[in-house]
Amino acid sequence: MPADSTSQTTSFADMRFADFLAAVAAKSPAPGGGAVASASGALASALAQMVVSYSIGKKDLLEQQEELRLAAGKLERARAMFLELADEDAAAYSQLNALQKLPPGDARRAAELPEAQRLAVQVPQSVAATAIDLLRMFEQLARISNRYLRSDLGIAADLAEATVRAAQWNVRINAEGLAPGAKAEVERDCARSEAEASERRDRVRKSCAV
């Protein structure tokens, strides 16, 4: 499904988890793939935060405490960013969808559609980029965090890599309306991002292997 369109006024950050799942399951265009991709990234951030929380204050990690505290702050911001991006994705696709429904010769459609298409691609690209930043951080955390939570960090890495792939579905579908050259560049960017995410996820998994 393309990035989401929604008429809701409540931020995804304010929804109960059960309500969010029910809304995803409902026969409606939103929340859909865009929100789910961002939610996966937020879960990855939260799970890694738990790993860091169990690492801060450990006597055998005293030399890593400053790095861990910095990581805790970055993960908190990433979690919030994913939720903001879920809302931005919904708004971007809502605008794109409204313009696409206008007649081909409509003046407003001609004037506003290119920017709406660009934004509908840019937001899921930001989701993917934020998830790759997470994976870079997880590579560092695998070396300095509580070894008893290796499986949790590994799961967080899997979720972050899945976030990249999920976001790229929306990037590609929303890029359909771009000019051929721009569309080709978007596809190259998607391929690079997916390759990097996979490689970094594999390195985290290797570091976390029991």
N, C-alpha and C positions, 0 to 999 in steps of 0.2 A: 504493500500500500504506500502511496506517496506520503510525504510529511503530512501531519495532521491538520485538519480544519476543525474548528470547535466554536461553539457559541457560548461556552461556559465562561463565567467571569471569575471563578475561583482558581487561584493558582494551584498547579499540581502539588506544590510544596505544602499546601494546606489540606489536601485530601487525605482521608483515612486510607490505609493500604488496601483494606478490603473493598472500599468504595472504588479505589483506582482500578483494582482487578475486575470488579464488576463492570465498570465503565469500558474497560478494554474489551471485555467479552461481549458487550452489547452490540446489537446491529446498528452501528452508527460509525461515521467516519473518524470520530475522535473520542477519546485518545486512541491512537493507533501506533504505527511503527516508529514515528518520531519520538513519542513519549516513552515507548518501551525501550528504545535505544538509550535515551537519557537516564531512565530509571536504572538500567543495567549499570551504567557508569556511576550513578550515585551509590548503588549497592557495593560496587567495587571499592569506592572511596571509603564507605562506612566500614567495610570489613577490614580494610587495611588500617583504618584508624584504631580498630580494636587491637590489631597486632601491635601497633605502636604504643597503645595505652598499657599493654602488658609488658612492654619493653622499657618504658620510662621508669626509672627508679631501681632497676635491677642492678645488683652489685657487680655482676660480671659484664655489664655493659656501660660502666661508668664513663669510659672514654668516648662513647657514642651518644651520650645524653643530649648534647647540643644539636647534633644532626637529627636525632629522634624528635626533639621538640620542634625543630624547623619543619620536619616532615608532618608532624601533627597539624600544624597550622596550614600547610599547603593542602593536606587532605580535607580539612574542614572547608577550605575555600573551594576545592574541586567539587565536593558534594553539593554545596550551594550553587555552584556554577551549572552543574548538570540540571538541577531543577529549574534554574532560570532559562536555560536553553530549551527545556521542554516547553515552557510557555512561549518562548520566542518562535519555536518551530511551529507551534499551533497558529500563532498570529501570522507568520509568514505564509503558510499554506492557505490560510483563510483568505488572505488578500489575493494570492495567486488564483485560487479557485474562483473567486468572485469575478476577477477580470477575464478569466478564460470562458466564463459563461456569457460574456457580452458578445454581440455580433462582431464578426471579423472586421467590419468597416467602422466600428465605433471609435470615436476620437479618443476617449478616455483609455480604452483598451490599448490603442496604438501608443499612447504617451506613457502609460504606466506599466505595461506588461514586461518590458525588458528589465526594469529595476526589480519588479516583483519576482521574476524568474531568477535573477542573480541572488536575491536575498534567500529564496527558498533553497538554493544550492549552498549558500554560504553558511547557513545555520547548522545543518547536519555536518558540514565540513568542520565546523568549530567543535561539534560533539566528538568527532573522530580525533581531532587534534588534541583535545583535552584528555581523551582516553589514552593516547600515545604518551602524553606527558606523565600520566599515571604509571604506565608500564616502565618508563625510564626510572621513576622513583622507586618502583617495586624492585628493580634490579639492585638498587642501592640498599633498600631495606632487607633484601634477602641476605645480605652480608652482615647487617648490624642489628637485626631484631631478634626477639625471643625465639629460639630454635624450636620450642614446643608448640609454636603456632605456625609452623611451616605450611601445613595443609591449608590454613585460612588464607595465607598470603598467596598460595598457589591458586586457590579458588578465586581470589580477587583478581589475579592476573588473567585467568580464564574469562572472567566477566568483562574485564577491560578490553581484552582482545575481541570478544563478542560484540562489545559496544562499537568498536571501530567497524566491524563488518556490517553490523545492523545499520549504522549511520550511513554507510556507503550505499546501501540500497536506496535510501532517500535521495542521496546526492545524485545517483545515476538517473533515477526516474524523473527528478525535477530538472535535470540537465537536458532532457529530451527537446525542450523548446529553444535551446541555445543555438547559436550559429555553429556550423560544423567545426570550425577551428577551436572555438571555446569549448565545445563538447568534447573534442579529442583531448584537450588539455586537462579537462576534468577527469576523464577516464584514466589518463596517465597518473594524475595525482591520487586517484583512488587505488590504483595498482601499487604505487609506491607506499601509500599508507598501510594497506593491508599486508604487504610484505614486511614492512618494519614492525608492525604490531605482532605478526606471527613470530618473527625472529626474537623479539624481546620477550614475548610470552614464553617461548621455548627456553630462553636463558633463565628466566625466573623459575620455571618448573624444574630445570636441571639443578639450580641452586637449592631449591626447596625439597628435592627428592630425599626420601628417608633412606 
